[in-house]
Every structure is written in C-alpha cells, then in structure tokens.
Amino acid sequence: MRRICVFCGSSTGRDPVYAEQAAALGKLLADRGIGLVYGGASVGIMGVVADAALAAGGEVIGVIPQHLKRVEIAHAGLTELHVTADMHERKAKMAELSDGFLALPGGAGTLEELAEIWTWAQLGLHAKPLGLVDVAGYYRPLREFADHMVTEGFLRQEHRDLLFVDADPAALLDAFARYEAPDVAKWIK
C-alpha cells in the first residue's frame, strides 16, 4: 500500500480520545511508509491526522474543494494540496490517489464519503480495502445498522464484509496488506 485515504471530521468531537487516535494513525501511516490522502483541512480530526503524519516525516496529500478552502482552512504545510471544483471531484481525486480507505470518527460528510466508496466497492468500481477505525465504539451503531441491512435483505453479507472494522488501526493496515478483493456477486437478486 502506497497511500491510504482517511475520511474524518473537521471538528475534534467531545472526547479527546478521537484526536489522540487520529494522531496515532497519522504517525502509524508515516512509520509504515504509507502516504496519507485526506480532505486537506488544518482543523479538526483532519488537521490532527495530517499534522501527526507530517511530524513523523510522512507524505500528506490534501484534497479540498474550492468552496471549503476558507471554511475548513486549507492546510498550508502539506506535501501536496489539490484544490477541486466541487465535492464530487474531491472524492474522485481522493479515490484515484489512494490504495485503500479508512474512516476515523466524523460527521455527515465522513459518513457520505464512506458510503460512496463502500458503494463503489459493492458495484465493482474499485477493488480497494475500506475500514472503520472504531475509536471508543464510535462506529458500533453503524456496524449494527449494516448487520440490520443484511438481516432485512437490503445488503448482501459479502457486501457487508467489504467493510473492515477494528479499534486498532495497525490491525486494519495489516488486514489491508493481505487484502484480495472478493469476486462480489451482482447486488440485485
């Protein structure tokens, strides 16, 4: 894996553990020689993960849409910063630059990015691993909802299984290193 895209929030959340784990992930990526691709901001969990990767000597590539450049305060110290026309172009660029995807805690934007990249995997538009860094059980309700979608017949188990979940980012990166994309069946029965 050359680069991992990390979806995460532009705020830090209420519990300091979110920022602590974001910093740990940034350092871990740099220590393993894996570049970070992320939303390009200097604030929130985004800024924390980027700053930690940079401090550890890692490559950090930000991708930010023009309309958020001021709002999210584009990070000025990155290895590269791509400014896109809109959110759609941002996600496509992040996917193009990345060999896998992780989601740290975040809000609606993080969830939307994760859902789109998970859908792309389900549709066979990419064969890259994706996972949730389940900091302090943050993603437990989402895991339960994904299982509920399977139980209710709206999501196949093999598509649910495309999403790795672990509290330990090192375990996720180890799983990513061994990942071979499954031959997923057509999503419609």
C-alpha positions as CSV (number, residue, x, y, z in Angstrom):
1,M,0.0,0.0,0.0
2,R,1.4,3.3,-1.1
3,R,-1.3,5.6,0.2
4,I,-4.4,5.4,2.4
5,C,-7.2,7.8,2.2
6,V,-8.6,8.8,5.6
7,F,-12.1,10.2,5.9
8,C,-12.6,12.1,9.1
9,G,-14.2,15.1,10.7
10,S,-13.5,18.9,10.5
11,S,-14.1,19.0,14.2
12,T,-12.4,17.1,17.0
13,G,-15.5,15.8,18.8
14,R,-16.2,15.9,22.5
15,D,-13.9,13.1,23.7
16,P,-10.1,13.8,23.5
17,V,-9.6,10.1,22.5
18,Y,-10.7,10.9,19.0
19,A,-7.9,13.4,18.4
20,E,-5.4,11.1,20.2
21,Q,-6.3,8.2,17.9
22,A,-6.2,10.4,14.8
23,A,-2.6,11.5,15.8
24,A,-1.7,7.8,16.4
25,L,-3.0,6.9,13.0
26,G,-1.1,9.7,11.3
27,K,2.1,8.6,13.0
28,L,1.5,4.9,12.2
29,L,1.0,5.7,8.5
30,A,4.2,7.6,8.3
31,D,6.1,5.0,10.3
32,R,5.0,2.3,7.8
33,G,5.9,4.5,4.8
34,I,2.3,4.9,3.8
35,G,1.2,8.2,2.5
36,L,-1.9,9.9,3.8
37,V,-4.6,11.3,1.5
38,Y,-7.3,13.3,3.3
39,G,-9.7,16.2,3.0
40,G,-7.0,18.9,3.1
41,A,-8.0,20.9,6.1
42,S,-5.9,22.2,9.0
43,V,-8.8,21.9,11.6
44,G,-10.5,19.1,13.5
45,I,-9.5,15.5,13.2
46,M,-8.4,16.2,9.7
47,G,-5.7,18.6,10.9
48,V,-4.7,16.3,13.7
49,V,-4.1,13.2,11.5
50,A,-2.2,15.4,8.9
51,D,0.0,17.1,11.5
52,A,0.9,13.8,13.1
53,A,1.8,12.2,9.8
54,L,3.9,15.3,8.8
55,A,5.6,15.4,12.2
56,A,6.7,11.8,11.7
57,G,8.1,12.5,8.2
58,G,5.2,11.2,6.2
59,E,3.8,12.2,2.8
60,V,0.5,14.0,3.2
61,I,-1.7,14.9,0.3
62,G,-4.8,17.0,0.8
63,V,-7.8,17.3,-1.5
64,I,-10.1,20.2,-0.8
65,P,-12.9,21.8,-2.9
66,Q,-12.6,25.5,-3.6
67,H,-15.7,26.4,-1.6
68,L,-14.3,24.8,1.5
69,K,-10.8,26.1,1.2
70,R,-11.5,29.0,3.6
71,V,-14.2,27.3,5.8
72,E,-12.1,24.3,6.6
73,I,-8.9,26.3,6.5
74,A,-6.8,24.5,3.9
75,H,-3.6,23.1,5.4
76,A,-0.6,25.2,4.3
77,G,2.1,22.7,5.2
78,L,1.2,19.6,3.1
79,T,3.3,17.6,0.7
80,E,0.7,18.4,-1.9
81,L,-2.7,20.2,-1.9
82,H,-5.2,19.6,-4.7
83,V,-8.0,22.2,-4.9
84,T,-11.0,20.8,-6.7
85,A,-14.1,22.4,-8.3
86,D,-16.5,20.6,-6.0
87,M,-17.2,17.7,-3.6
88,H,-17.7,15.1,-6.4
89,E,-14.3,16.0,-7.9
90,R,-12.8,15.8,-4.4
91,K,-14.0,12.3,-3.8
92,A,-12.9,11.1,-7.2
93,K,-9.4,12.6,-6.7
94,M,-9.0,11.1,-3.3
95,A,-10.0,7.6,-4.6
96,E,-7.6,8.0,-7.6
97,L,-4.7,8.8,-5.3
98,S,-5.4,6.0,-2.7
99,D,-4.9,2.3,-2.4
100,G,-7.3,1.9,0.5
101,F,-9.7,3.8,2.7
102,L,-10.1,4.3,6.5
103,A,-12.7,6.3,8.3
104,L,-12.0,7.9,11.7
105,P,-14.8,9.5,13.6
106,G,-16.6,12.3,11.8
107,G,-20.0,13.7,10.9
108,A,-22.3,13.6,7.9
109,G,-19.5,14.3,5.4
110,T,-17.4,11.5,6.7
111,L,-20.4,9.1,6.5
112,E,-21.2,10.3,3.0
113,E,-17.6,9.7,1.8
114,L,-17.6,6.3,3.4
115,A,-20.9,5.3,2.0
116,E,-19.9,6.3,-1.6
117,I,-16.6,4.5,-1.5
118,W,-18.3,1.4,0.0
119,T,-21.0,1.5,-2.7
120,W,-18.3,1.8,-5.4
121,A,-16.7,-1.4,-4.0
122,Q,-20.1,-3.1,-4.0
123,L,-20.6,-2.2,-7.6
124,G,-17.0,-3.4,-8.5
125,L,-15.9,0.1,-9.4
126,H,-12.7,-0.4,-7.3
127,A,-11.1,-3.3,-5.6
128,K,-9.5,-1.4,-2.7
129,P,-10.0,-2.2,1.0
130,L,-12.0,0.0,3.3
131,G,-12.4,0.1,7.0
132,L,-13.6,1.9,10.1
133,V,-11.3,2.8,12.9
134,D,-13.8,2.2,15.7
135,V,-12.4,4.6,18.3
136,A,-14.1,4.1,21.6
137,G,-17.0,2.3,19.9
138,Y,-17.9,5.3,17.8
139,Y,-18.9,3.1,14.8
140,R,-20.8,0.5,16.8
141,P,-24.2,1.8,15.8
142,L,-23.1,1.8,12.1
143,R,-21.9,-1.8,12.4
144,E,-25.2,-2.8,13.9
145,F,-27.1,-1.0,11.2
146,A,-25.1,-2.7,8.5
147,D,-25.9,-6.0,10.1
148,H,-29.5,-5.0,10.2
149,M,-29.5,-4.2,6.5
150,V,-28.2,-7.8,5.9
151,T,-30.9,-9.3,8.1
152,E,-33.6,-7.3,6.4
153,G,-32.4,-8.3,2.9
154,F,-31.2,-4.9,1.7
155,L,-27.5,-5.7,1.8
156,R,-25.8,-9.0,0.9
157,Q,-23.4,-10.4,3.5
158,E,-20.5,-10.3,1.1
159,H,-21.1,-6.6,0.6
160,R,-21.3,-6.1,4.3
161,D,-18.0,-7.9,4.6
162,L,-16.3,-5.4,2.3
163,L,-16.1,-3.1,5.3
164,F,-13.4,-4.0,7.9
165,V,-13.9,-2.7,11.4
166,D,-11.4,-2.6,14.2
167,A,-10.4,-0.3,17.1
168,D,-6.7,-0.9,16.2
169,P,-5.6,0.9,13.1
170,A,-2.5,-1.3,12.9
171,A,-4.7,-4.4,12.7
172,L,-6.7,-2.7,9.9
173,L,-3.5,-1.9,8.0
174,D,-2.3,-5.5,8.4
175,A,-5.6,-6.7,7.0
176,F,-5.3,-4.2,4.1
177,A,-1.8,-5.6,3.3
178,R,-3.3,-9.1,3.0
179,Y,-6.5,-7.9,1.2
180,E,-7.6,-9.6,-2.0
181,A,-10.8,-8.1,-3.4
182,P,-13.6,-10.7,-3.5
183,D,-15.5,-11.5,-6.6
184,V,-18.6,-9.8,-5.4
185,A,-21.9,-11.0,-6.8
186,K,-24.3,-8.7,-8.6
187,W,-26.1,-6.6,-5.9
188,I,-29.6,-7.1,-7.2
189,K,-31.3,-10.5,-6.7
